[in-house]
Amino acid sequence: MDYKLIDRILALSNLMGQADLAYIEAGPELHVSSWNPGAAKLFGYSEDEAMGRFLNELIPVNKRDLTACRSNQFLTCSHVNAKGENILCDIHYAPIMNTKGEKLGVAVLAKDISQRVREKESLRKQEENLKDIFGFAPIGIYSVNQAGRIVSANPEYAWMLGYESAEAIMEQVSDFAAQTFFDADKAEAFMLGIRESEQVIRFRCRLKRKDNSFVWALCYAKTSWDEHRRRNGFNGFSIDISETVRAEQEIKKANEKLKMLSVIDGLTQIPNRRRFDEYLSSEWRRHYREMKPISVILCDIDCFKLYNDSYGHPAGDECLKQVAMSISDCVNRASDLAARYGGEEFVVVLPGTDRKGAMAVAEDIRTKIQGLEIRHETSTAGSCITLSLGVASLVPSVDNSAEDLVALADEALYRAKENGRNQSVESTGFKTS
């Protein structure tokens, strides 16, 4: 007895059992002589049910082909087995020959491939779905190799950058960083993120279009690897956010305009009381640190109520505009501020200015207004529009405040009116030289 042959047969049988393969043998008349568990599972007949029956009755191969079989044969077919299960199987069958070349029967090896086919079909559908998504996605998708060439892109990415097709952008873009970023610093930052962090998330930038214009985009990218875990480039996608950026810019402009309107007097178009308060507070803190003088001039149009009563409010409004512009014209330095304080009152802030300089500016303003020669026949100060001005100057310290400075200027303005109007009066309290 050939024990080695028996061992080999047993080993082969064990392997077929582990591999879930059906193995069948039939004699010259096609009567089944061997039927393993894999055959029982695949075709639905137990060994007892199958033994001695015609092979062609149990498997989906006809009698003529089994009888005529002289070489290895193969087919894939669909079959409803004895349990009513619809299976798809690969079937190999071959003649059993003796050493004299005589056919002793047929051997069959079969495997259920239903699950494999289903998985393959599912994978095919997934690939088709991904291809559809890639082709019709409303965001730009691309792949870049290690040399910086775009090797894959969807139509949206091509159109976003002004190329006529995905094929065109792949053909024409060989240097991703230089050809797709509008700003060189952004290109450098993006590529650094890929090299160092292996990914880029929510990267906002301007992408360069083929015609050298740009489109605002939100970009994402991640390093890709080959089968040996070596970098071979990166994959990314970009979302066109140009409309969003334009909307943000419009909102920013609107907010700036609103902010401007909130600190500009609607009638005279010079800064209003709110802007004056903010500016004086800011400058007071700065001058406190630097220990420098700051001055304020309060201006009041003389007998303005009488002017309105005599000439009407439209004429009064026009007068206020002319006075405001003239006061602004006398304030020459960028750091100086002229504002409407309220009604017919105006105020001037002179940073870094002592009492002598402030008095000089006040007299320039008074002379300028008088020189306008706006008729005011009902005024007690003269025949035209004039100003009374109160001037105060302080060096900020722990012993005084911005409110003190305004109060001193107001006190000086009161004395200017009491003394006959159309004059500049310096505060008598807390003077600085």
Rosetta blueprint (number, residue, H / E / L):
1 M L
2 D L
3 Y H
4 K H
5 L H
6 I H
7 D H
8 R H
9 I H
10 L H
11 A H
12 L H
13 S H
14 N H
15 L H
16 M H
17 G H
18 Q H
19 A L
20 D L
21 L L
22 A E
23 Y E
24 I E
25 E E
26 A E
27 G L
28 P L
29 E L
30 L L
31 H E
32 V E
33 S E
34 S E
35 W E
36 N L
37 P H
38 G H
39 A H
40 A H
41 K H
42 L H
43 F H
44 G L
45 Y L
46 S L
47 E H
48 D H
49 E H
50 A H
51 M L
52 G L
53 R L
54 F E
55 L H
56 N H
57 E H
58 L H
59 I L
60 P L
61 V L
62 N L
63 K H
64 R H
65 D H
66 L H
67 T H
68 A H
69 C L
70 R L
71 S L
72 N L
73 Q E
74 F E
75 L E
76 T E
77 C E
78 S E
79 H E
80 V E
81 N L
82 A L
83 K L
84 G L
85 E L
86 N E
87 I E
88 L E
89 C E
90 D E
91 I E
92 H E
93 Y E
94 A E
95 P E
96 I E
97 M E
98 N L
99 T L
100 K L
101 G L
102 E L
103 K E
104 L E
105 G E
106 V E
107 A E
108 V E
109 L E
110 A E
111 K E
112 D E
113 I L
114 S H
115 Q H
116 R H
117 V H
118 R H
119 E H
120 K H
121 E H
122 S H
123 L H
124 R H
125 K H
126 Q H
127 E H
128 E H
129 N H
130 L H
131 K H
132 D H
133 I H
134 F H
135 G H
136 F H
137 A L
138 P L
139 I L
140 G E
141 I E
142 Y E
143 S E
144 V E
145 N E
146 Q L
147 A L
148 G L
149 R L
150 I E
151 V E
152 S E
153 A E
154 N L
155 P H
156 E H
157 Y H
158 A H
159 W H
160 M H
161 L L
162 G L
163 Y L
164 E L
165 S L
166 A H
167 E H
168 A H
169 I H
170 M H
171 E H
172 Q H
173 V L
174 S L
175 D L
176 F H
177 A H
178 A H
179 Q H
180 T H
181 F E
182 F L
183 D L
184 A H
185 D H
186 K H
187 A H
188 E H
189 A H
190 F H
191 M H
192 L H
193 G H
194 I H
195 R H
196 E H
197 S H
198 E L
199 Q E
200 V E
201 I E
202 R E
203 F E
204 R E
205 C E
206 R E
207 L E
208 K E
209 R L
210 K L
211 D L
212 N L
213 S L
214 F E
215 V E
216 W E
217 A E
218 L E
219 C E
220 Y E
221 A E
222 K E
223 T E
224 S E
225 W E
226 D L
227 E L
228 H L
229 R L
230 R L
231 R E
232 N E
233 G E
234 F E
235 N E
236 G E
237 F E
238 S E
239 I E
240 D E
241 I L
242 S H
243 E H
244 T H
245 V H
246 R H
247 A H
248 E H
249 Q H
250 E H
251 I H
252 K H
253 K H
254 A H
255 N H
256 E H
257 K H
258 L H
259 K H
260 M H
261 L H
262 S H
263 V H
264 I E
265 D L
266 G L
267 L L
268 T L
269 Q L
270 I L
271 P E
272 N L
273 R H
274 R H
275 R H
276 F H
277 D H
278 E H
279 Y H
280 L H
281 S H
282 S H
283 E H
284 W H
285 R H
286 R H
287 H H
288 Y H
289 R H
290 E H
291 M L
292 K L
293 P L
294 I E
295 S E
296 V E
297 I E
298 L E
299 C E
300 D E
301 I E
302 D L
303 C L
304 F H
305 K H
306 L H
307 Y H
308 N H
309 D H
310 S H
311 Y H
312 G L
313 H H
314 P H
315 A H
316 G H
317 D H
318 E H
319 C H
320 L H
321 K H
322 Q H
323 V H
324 A H
325 M H
326 S H
327 I H
328 S H
329 D H
330 C H
331 V L
332 N L
333 R L
334 A L
335 S L
336 D L
337 L E
338 A E
339 A E
340 R E
341 Y E
342 G E
343 G L
344 E L
345 E E
346 F E
347 V E
348 V E
349 V E
350 L E
351 P E
352 G L
353 T L
354 D L
355 R H
356 K H
357 G H
358 A H
359 M H
360 A H
361 V H
362 A H
363 E H
364 D H
365 I H
366 R H
367 T H
368 K H
369 I H
370 Q H
371 G H
372 L H
373 E L
374 I L
375 R E
376 H L
377 E L
378 T L
379 S L
380 T L
381 A L
382 G L
383 S L
384 C E
385 I L
386 T L
387 L E
388 S E
389 L E
390 G E
391 V E
392 A E
393 S E
394 L E
395 V L
396 P L
397 S L
398 V L
399 D L
400 N L
401 S L
402 A H
403 E H
404 D H
405 L H
406 V H
407 A H
408 L H
409 A H
410 D H
411 E H
412 A H
413 L H
414 Y H
415 R H
416 A H
417 K H
418 E H
419 N L
420 G L
421 R L
422 N L
423 Q L
424 S E
425 V E
426 E E
427 S L
428 T L
429 G L
430 F L
431 K L
432 T L
433 S L
